[in-house]
Amino acid sequence: MTPTKIISVLGTAFISDFIYLFENVWKNHT
């Protein structure tokens, strides 16, 4: 795997986790 590919995968995983947490917080507050 190239460094660019690794960064892309990590970035995607980070964004997915962030969206997941955001949705949970949003549901808890509504």
DSSP file (Angstrom, degrees, kcal/mol; ACC not computed):
  #  RESIDUE AA STRUCTURE BP1 BP2  ACC     N-H-->O    O-->H-N    N-H-->O    O-->H-N    TCO  KAPPA ALPHA  PHI   PSI    X-CA   Y-CA   Z-CA
    1    1 A M              0   0    0      0, 0.0     0, 0.0     0, 0.0     0, 0.0   0.000 360.0 360.0 360.0 138.8    0.0    0.0    0.0
    2    2 A T     >  -     0   0    0      1,-0.1     4,-2.3     4,-0.0     3,-0.4  -0.534 360.0-112.3 -84.6 154.7    1.2    3.5   -0.8
    3    3 A P  H  > S+     0   0    0      0, 0.0     4,-2.6     0, 0.0     5,-0.2   0.868 119.1  55.2 -53.4 -38.0    1.3    6.2    1.8
    4    4 A T  H  > S+     0   0    0      1,-0.2     4,-2.2     2,-0.2     5,-0.1   0.909 107.6  48.9 -63.0 -40.5   -1.4    8.1   -0.1
    5    5 A K  H  > S+     0   0    0     -3,-0.4     4,-2.4     2,-0.2    -1,-0.2   0.911 110.9  50.2 -65.0 -42.4   -3.6    5.0    0.0
    6    6 A I  H  X S+     0   0    0     -4,-2.3     4,-2.8     1,-0.2     5,-0.2   0.931 111.2  48.1 -61.7 -46.4   -3.1    4.6    3.8
    7    7 A I  H  X S+     0   0    0     -4,-2.6     4,-2.8     1,-0.2    -1,-0.2   0.895 110.9  52.2 -61.9 -39.4   -3.9    8.2    4.5
    8    8 A S  H  X S+     0   0    0     -4,-2.2     4,-2.2    -5,-0.2    -1,-0.2   0.921 111.4  46.0 -62.8 -44.1   -7.0    7.9    2.3
    9    9 A V  H  X S+     0   0    0     -4,-2.4     4,-2.3     2,-0.2    -2,-0.2   0.929 114.7  46.9 -65.0 -45.7   -8.2    4.8    4.3
   10   10 A L  H  X S+     0   0    0     -4,-2.8     4,-2.5     1,-0.2    -2,-0.2   0.910 112.0  51.2 -63.6 -41.3   -7.5    6.4    7.6
   11   11 A G  H  X S+     0   0    0     -4,-2.8     4,-2.4    -5,-0.2    -1,-0.2   0.910 110.4  48.7 -61.9 -42.7   -9.2    9.6    6.6
   12   12 A T  H  X S+     0   0    0     -4,-2.2     4,-2.4     1,-0.2    -1,-0.2   0.914 111.9  48.7 -64.1 -42.7  -12.3    7.7    5.5
   13   13 A A  H  X S+     0   0    0     -4,-2.3     4,-2.4     2,-0.2    -2,-0.2   0.903 111.3  50.4 -63.7 -41.2  -12.4    5.8    8.7
   14   14 A F  H  X S+     0   0    0     -4,-2.5     4,-2.4     1,-0.2    -2,-0.2   0.919 111.4  47.6 -63.6 -44.1  -12.0    9.0   10.8
   15   15 A I  H  X S+     0   0    0     -4,-2.4     4,-2.6     2,-0.2     5,-0.2   0.906 111.0  51.7 -64.1 -41.3  -14.8   10.7    8.9
   16   16 A S  H  X S+     0   0    0     -4,-2.4     4,-2.3     1,-0.2    -2,-0.2   0.925 111.5  46.6 -61.7 -44.7  -17.1    7.7    9.3
   17   17 A D  H  X S+     0   0    0     -4,-2.4     4,-2.6     2,-0.2    -1,-0.2   0.900 111.8  51.8 -63.5 -40.8  -16.5    7.6   13.1
   18   18 A F  H  X S+     0   0    0     -4,-2.4     4,-2.6     2,-0.2    -2,-0.2   0.918 111.3  46.3 -63.1 -44.2  -17.1   11.3   13.3
   19   19 A I  H  X S+     0   0    0     -4,-2.6     4,-2.6     2,-0.2    -1,-0.2   0.910 111.9  52.4 -64.0 -42.0  -20.4   11.1   11.5
   20   20 A Y  H  X S+     0   0    0     -4,-2.3     4,-1.9    -5,-0.2    -2,-0.2   0.930 112.6  43.9 -59.8 -47.4  -21.4    8.1   13.6
   21   21 A L  H  X S+     0   0    0     -4,-2.6     4,-2.5     1,-0.2     5,-0.2   0.913 112.4  53.0 -64.4 -42.6  -20.7   10.0   16.9
   22   22 A F  H  X S+     0   0    0     -4,-2.6     4,-2.5     1,-0.2    -2,-0.2   0.906 108.7  49.6 -59.6 -43.3  -22.4   13.1   15.5
   23   23 A E  H  X S+     0   0    0     -4,-2.6     4,-2.4     2,-0.2    -1,-0.2   0.898 110.4  50.5 -64.6 -40.2  -25.6   11.1   14.7
   24   24 A N  H  X S+     0   0    0     -4,-1.9     4,-2.0     2,-0.2    -2,-0.2   0.921 112.0  46.8 -63.7 -43.5  -25.6    9.6   18.2
   25   25 A V  H  X S+     0   0    0     -4,-2.5     4,-1.5     1,-0.2    -2,-0.2   0.916 112.0  51.2 -63.3 -42.9  -25.3   12.9   19.9
   26   26 A W  H  X S+     0   0    0     -4,-2.5     4,-0.6     1,-0.2     3,-0.3   0.912 110.4  48.2 -61.6 -43.6  -28.0   14.4   17.7
   27   27 A K  H >< S+     0   0    0     -4,-2.4     3,-0.8     1,-0.2    -1,-0.2   0.882 109.8  53.0 -64.9 -38.1  -30.4   11.6   18.5
   28   28 A N  H 3< S+     0   0    0     -4,-2.0    -1,-0.2     1,-0.2    -2,-0.2   0.790 109.8  48.4 -68.7 -26.9  -29.7   11.9   22.2
   29   29 A H  H 3<        0   0    0     -4,-1.5    -1,-0.2    -3,-0.3    -2,-0.2   0.506 360.0 360.0 -93.0  -4.5  -30.5   15.7   22.1
   30   30 A T    <<        0   0    0     -3,-0.8    -2,-0.2    -4,-0.6    -1,-0.2   0.413 360.0 360.0-117.0 360.0  -33.8   15.4   20.2
